[in-house]
Amino acid sequence: MIKKGIILAGGMGTRMSPLTKAVNKQLLPLYDKPLIFYPLSILMLSGIKNILIIVNKGQLSQFRKILPENNNLGLKIKYVEQSSPRGLPDAFILGEHFIKKDKIALILGDNFFYGQNLSSKLQEAVKLKNGARVFLHPVKKPNLYGVATINSKNEIIKIVEKPKKTKSNLAVTGVYFFDNKVVEFSKKLKPSKRKELEIIDLLNQYKKRKKLKAEFIGRGGAWLDTGNIEDFYNTSNFVSAIENRQGLKIACLEEISINNKWIGKKEIIESIKFYGNCSYSNYLKKLII
């Protein structure tokens, strides 16, 4: 069972400059919540309470204002600063002391997931005994993503980064589940031409050993990358449309915590005081009526 998770919330955010010159991208508002709430909610929906957030050097105080280590969500949050982006597998090297001998989940801080059966799929994924598991989702333009080809057992037999031609349209999304060998494998990786450690190279270490399996978000689900300004606001509009139609909030951290019985009414009241008079607080009030 995976009980620990990492959120990779560093990076330069150059595709969203100048917005990201002063503020980390993961702290920008995606509709009515900071972007960081969304990947954090995915780990929480997976049942993961012990979380490491990797941030840029000098930005730690910004994150602590919204997600302090001693918080009221029933979580154990730790931080580590990253001096410069070195690729996704660097998260496991930076997080080695956090991971110790445990299995680990990783989610990218700018990825958005949504789906009716997503929680049950995530809770199944954390039951990983060995190897690695990734979530795949069909995309219209596979040449923009890492693309996986699978066999009848949902085992990944081929992964290609941004292929010019491919028969598969299954993109590798930004949430991953690994056994403890991930630290060892990450340390042995060599930087690519762009001088970063590549997640595809790490996944290929598992594929070579026939230990890489696929999960699927499903046709009714959504996986959105918020890496550039257009995608960011399209995702924000998606959240706005869903929430205003249903009257339910996506990525309400307190709601997930209270549903998981990690917190009670007292902690919700403390959150309302912390956020102040806003629509998010009004939603929290409905949870404890």
N, C-alpha and C positions, 0 to 999 in steps of 0.2 A: 504493500500500500504506500502510495506517495503522500507524504505529509508536509513536504516543504516545497515552496515555489519561489521563483525569481522573476521579477519584472525588470526588463532592460529598458530603462528610461533615460539613458544617456543620449549620445549622438549630437550632432551639430544642428540638425533641423534646417539645413541650408535651403532645402526646397521650399521652405515657408518663410524665408527671410524677406523683409526685415522684421516680421513679427517675432521671430525667435532670437533676435539679437540681445534682448534684455530678459526674456522669459522663456524657460524651457517649454518645448512644444507640448509635453505631457501635462502642463499646467494651464494651457489655453482652454477656453470654454468650448466644450462640445455640447451644444445646446445649453442646458442649464447646470452642467456639472463639469469639473475639470476632466480632461481626457484621461488622466491616470485612474479615475474611478472605474472606467470600463474594463481595462485588463485586470484590475484588482478584483472586480466583481466576478470575473471568470474563475480566478483562483478560488475565491470564496464559494462559488457555486460548486466547485469541485470538491469542497470539504477541506480545503487547505487553509490553515490558520497561521502557519509559521512562514513568514514572507521576508525576502531580501529584495530591496529596491536599489538598483544600480543607477546612480545619477552622475552628472557631470561635476567635475571639480569646481567648487565655488557656488554651487546651486543647492546645497543641502538644506540651508535655512529656509528656502522657499518651500520645499517639500514638507519640512517639519511643521510649517504653519497649518497645513491642511491635513497631514497624516503624521502626527507625532508618534514616537515610539510607544509611549504610554498613552494609548488611545482608549476610546470607549466602544470599540467594535468587537472586542473579544479576540483580537488578533495579537500576534507577536511580530512587530515590524522592526527590521534592522535595515541600516543603510550602508552602502559602501560607495566611495567616490571613484570615478574613472577619470584618469588624467587625459586620455584621448581615446576615441573610438578605435577598437582593434578587431571588430567583427563579432558576430553573435556568440561563437564558442568561447570568447574571452570571458563571458559571464560566468562560466563554470570554473575558470581559473581564478578569477577574482572572488568567486563565491566558495572556494574550496573549504575554507574553515567553517563556513555556514553549512555546507552540504554534509561534511564529515563522511560517515559511512552510509548515508541515506540515499534513497532515490530522489529524483528532483523533477519538477515541472518548470518550464520556462515559457513566458509569454512576452511578446514584444509590446512595449508601452504605447505604440501607436496603432495597434490592431483592434478592430471592433467586431464582435461576434454577437449574433442574435439568432434564436431559433426555438421553436416550441419544445423540442425534445433535447435541447442542448445540455441541460443540467444532468439528465440521466446518462447521456453519452460521456460527459466529463467525469461523472462519478464512476463510470465503468472504466474509463481510461486510467484513473489513478490506482486501479487494482493491479497495475502492471507488476509482473513478477520479475521479468528480466527483459533485456533488449530495449527497444525504443518504439515509440508510437507517435505518429503525426496525424493531424487532421487535414484532409484534402477537401477541396471545393471546386466545382467546375467554374471556369472563367471563359469569357468570350475571346480574350487575347492572351493565349498561353505564352506567347513570346516575351511577355513582360514579367514572367514569374519563374520560380523553380517548379518544374513540372515532373510529376511522377507517373510511371506506367506500372500497373498492378497485374497480378495473376488472379486466378479464381479463388485463392485463399486469402485475398486482400493483402498479400505480401508485396512489397514494393520491389520490382525487379530492375527498375531503371529510374534514375533521377537526372534531369538535365537542367542547368541554369539558363533561363531565357533562350530556349531553343528557337532556331530560325524555322525549322520544320518539325512537326510532331503530330502523331495521331491522337495523343492524349490531350485532354483539356483540363486535367486535374492538377490544380495548383497546390503547392505545399503552403499551408497557412502559417500564421505566426504563433502557434501554441504547440509545445512539444513536451513529451514525457519520456524520461530516460532512467535507466538503472544507474548504479554508482560508477560504472565504467566510463561514464561520460567525462569525468575529470581527467582520467588517464588518457583517453582518446584525444581530448582537446589539447592537452599539453604536447602531444606528438604531432599536431598539425603544423604545417608550414604556411606562411602567409602567401596569398595569391598575388597576381600581378598588381592588384590595387592595394597591396600591402596590408591585407586584413585576413583574419582567419574566417573561413567560409563555412556556413552551416551545412551546405551541400556536401562538403568534404567530410564533415563529422557524421552526417547521416549515412554516407557511403561506407564508413567504418562498420556501422551496424548492418548495412545491406550485404556487405561482403561475408558477414557471419550469419546471414539469413535471420537476423534478429530485428528487422525493421518492418513494422506492420502499420496499416492505414486504418483510420477512422474517417467517417464522412459526416459532415455537418448536415447534409440532406438538402433536397431541392427547396424545401420551405424555409430554410435558414438563410442567414446572410453573413458574409465575411467581407469586411470593407477595410481597406488600407487608408489611413488618413495622412499619408506621407506628403501630399502636396495640397495646396490651398483649395483647389477645386474639389478633390476627394474629401477634404476635411469638412467643407461646408455642405457637400452632398450628404455626408454621414450625419451631420448636425440636423439637416432637414429631415432625414429619415427618422431620427430619434424624436424630433418634434412632432412629426406626423403620427407616429405610433403612440406616443404618450398622450397627445391631445385627443386622439380617437378613442383610446382604451381607458384613459384615466389612471393608468398604471405607469410607474416609473421604471425605466431601464437603468440598471446599475445603481439602485438605491442601496448603499452599503449597509445601512442600519436595518433595512427590511430583510436583507439576506441574513444578517447576523441574528435577528430576533427569530426568524423562521428556523434557523439552525440551532436555536436555543443557546447561543453563545452570549447573548445579553438579554436584559429584561427591560421593563418599563422605565426604570430609573435611568438607565443609560440613554434611552431615547429622549427623555426629558433634558438630559445634559447636552445631547446633540442639538436639540432645538434651541437651547440657550446659546450654544456655540455658533450656530449658523445665523441666528437672529431672525428678524421678521422678513421672510422670503417664501416663495412658493414651495421650495424644498422642505422648509420647516412645516409649512401647512400640510404637506403630504405626510410628514412624520407624525403629526398630531393625529391623523386618521388611523395610524397604526395602533394607537394606544387608547382609543375611545372605547 
